[in-house]
Amino acid sequence: LSYKMKTVNFTRMEDGTVEDYTLLAEHEKKFLVDLPDRIVSALEKLKNSFSGYKIDRLQHCLQTATRALRDDADIDWIVSSLIHDIGDDLAPLNHDSFAASVIAPYVREECSWVIKHHGIFQLKYYGDKIGLNPKESQKFKDHKHFLAAVNFCEKWDQTSFDPNYNTLPLDYFKPMIAEVFSREPWTFN
């Protein structure tokens, strides 16, 4: 009988062997298969997230994605729109960066950049009401994705707090989540 390692042998990363890191790579590959299901679970938790709006955060995300879909956006935009506020629970002060980190390995850079910066672009709609600069996004006016961020916020995100909007359910988006989060992710190259 050959011995098959179940855990690594090291307690410090620098002491790891090729066999240790091969084992970890096998575990990570299996773990990544379930990523779409973990994304769905994280979205479902938004039902009980930050309150005060007329709809919960999950409904807001679903409504944003529904608007993107109905505006003939591609799958990268639809799924990015769906998860754009997924960080509200764990990173309420930088939820946009959190969401961008989740989506970045799987979508084109334009989408992840917009998601990362959408909080700043949203200030246009309410910054003056809370003592922040509503024109803060102008610091990005020369960025290649500036207009994409303006459009994301204007057409999809800031309009998606309507309890009467015909929002598609999470089940509708599950195949898209599976497709995007099953892609070969970018690497550190």
C-alpha positions in Angstrom: 0.0 0.0 0.0 1.3 3.4 -0.9 0.8 6.2 1.6 -1.3 9.1 0.3 -0.9 12.5 2.1 -4.1 14.0 3.4 -2.6 17.2 4.8 0.7 19.0 4.3 3.7 18.2 6.4 4.7 21.8 7.1 3.8 24.3 9.7 5.6 27.2 7.9 5.1 27.7 4.2 8.8 28.0 3.6 9.2 24.4 4.7 6.8 23.0 2.2 7.8 20.5 -0.4 6.8 19.9 -4.0 4.5 17.1 -2.7 2.9 19.5 -0.1 2.1 22.1 -2.7 0.9 19.5 -5.2 -1.5 18.3 -2.6 -2.7 21.8 -1.9 -3.2 22.4 -5.6 -5.4 19.3 -5.8 -7.5 20.5 -2.9 -7.8 24.0 -4.4 -9.0 22.5 -7.7 -11.7 20.6 -6.0 -12.7 23.6 -3.9 -13.0 25.9 -6.9 -15.6 23.6 -8.4 -18.0 24.6 -5.6 -17.4 28.4 -6.0 -20.6 29.1 -7.9 -22.6 27.5 -5.0 -20.7 29.6 -2.5 -21.4 32.8 -4.6 -25.2 31.9 -4.5 -25.0 31.3 -0.7 -23.3 34.7 -0.2 -26.0 36.4 -2.3 -28.8 34.7 -0.4 -27.3 36.1 2.9 -27.9 39.6 1.5 -31.6 39.1 2.4 -30.6 39.9 6.0 -28.0 42.5 5.3 -27.9 46.3 5.5 -31.5 47.5 5.9 -33.4 50.7 5.6 -34.1 50.6 1.8 -37.5 49.5 0.4 -36.0 46.3 -0.7 -33.3 44.0 0.7 -29.7 43.9 -0.6 -30.4 40.6 -2.5 -33.4 42.2 -4.3 -31.2 45.2 -5.1 -28.5 43.0 -6.6 -31.1 40.9 -8.5 -32.8 44.1 -9.8 -29.4 45.6 -10.9 -28.6 42.3 -12.8 -32.1 42.2 -14.3 -31.8 45.7 -15.6 -28.4 44.8 -17.1 -29.9 41.7 -18.8 -32.8 43.7 -20.2 -30.4 46.3 -21.5 -28.7 43.5 -23.5 -25.5 43.5 -21.5 -23.2 40.5 -21.9 -22.8 37.8 -19.2 -19.7 39.5 -17.7 -21.8 42.6 -17.0 -24.9 40.7 -15.8 -22.9 38.6 -13.2 -20.8 41.6 -12.2 -24.0 43.6 -11.6 -25.5 40.7 -9.6 -22.5 40.5 -7.2 -21.6 44.2 -7.1 -22.8 44.6 -3.5 -21.9 41.1 -2.3 -19.4 42.7 0.1 -22.1 44.6 2.1 -22.0 42.1 4.9 -18.3 41.6 5.5 -16.9 44.9 4.1 -19.5 47.5 4.4 -17.0 50.4 4.2 -15.3 49.0 1.1 -17.9 46.6 -0.3 -17.1 47.7 -3.9 -13.4 46.6 -3.6 -14.5 43.4 -2.0 -16.9 42.5 -4.8 -14.3 43.5 -7.4 -11.8 41.1 -5.8 -14.3 38.3 -6.1 -15.2 38.9 -9.7 -11.8 40.0 -11.1 -10.3 36.6 -11.9 -13.4 35.7 -14.0 -14.5 38.8 -16.0 -12.8 41.3 -18.2 -11.0 44.2 -16.5 -13.6 46.8 -17.5 -16.2 45.1 -15.4 -14.1 44.5 -12.3 -12.8 48.1 -12.5 -16.3 49.5 -12.6 -17.4 47.3 -9.7 -14.3 48.4 -7.7 -15.1 52.0 -8.1 -18.9 52.1 -8.3 -19.2 53.4 -4.7 -17.4 56.6 -5.7 -19.5 57.0 -8.8 -22.7 56.6 -6.8 -21.8 59.7 -4.8 -23.2 61.7 -7.7 -26.7 60.8 -6.5 -26.4 61.4 -2.7 -22.9 62.7 -1.8 -24.2 66.3 -1.2 -26.9 64.9 1.2 -24.3 63.4 3.5 -21.5 65.9 3.3 -19.4 64.1 0.6 -18.3 65.3 -2.8 -20.9 64.3 -5.4 -18.2 64.9 -8.1 -15.6 62.7 -6.5 -15.7 60.4 -9.6 -14.3 63.2 -11.7 -10.8 62.3 -10.6 -11.3 59.3 -13.0 -12.6 61.4 -15.9 -9.6 60.4 -18.1 -9.8 56.7 -17.2 -10.7 54.4 -20.1 -13.6 52.9 -18.0 -15.0 56.2 -16.8 -18.0 56.1 -19.1 -18.7 52.4 -18.3 -18.9 53.3 -14.6 -21.2 56.3 -15.2 -23.5 54.0 -17.3 -23.4 51.2 -14.7 -24.5 53.5 -12.0 -27.0 55.6 -14.0 -28.8 52.8 -15.8 -28.6 49.8 -13.5 -27.4 50.4 -9.9 -28.9 53.7 -8.7 -32.3 52.9 -10.2 -32.5 49.4 -8.6 -34.4 50.1 -5.3 -37.9 49.7 -6.7 -40.1 47.2 -4.9 -42.5 47.2 -7.9 -39.9 46.4 -10.5 -40.4 43.0 -12.2 -37.1 41.6 -10.9 -35.9 38.1 -12.0 -35.3 35.6 -9.2 -31.9 34.3 -8.2 -32.6 30.9 -9.8 -32.7 32.6 -13.2 -29.1 33.8 -12.7 -27.7 30.6 -11.3 -26.6 29.2 -14.7 -24.8 32.5 -15.5 -23.1 32.4 -12.1 -22.0 28.8 -12.8 -20.7 29.7 -16.2 -18.7 32.8 -15.1 -17.3 31.3 -11.9 -16.4 28.0 -13.6 -14.1 29.8 -16.1 -10.4 29.3 -16.0 -9.4 32.2 -13.7 -6.5 34.5 -14.5 -3.3 33.7 -12.7 -0.4 35.7 -11.2 1.4 35.9 -14.6 
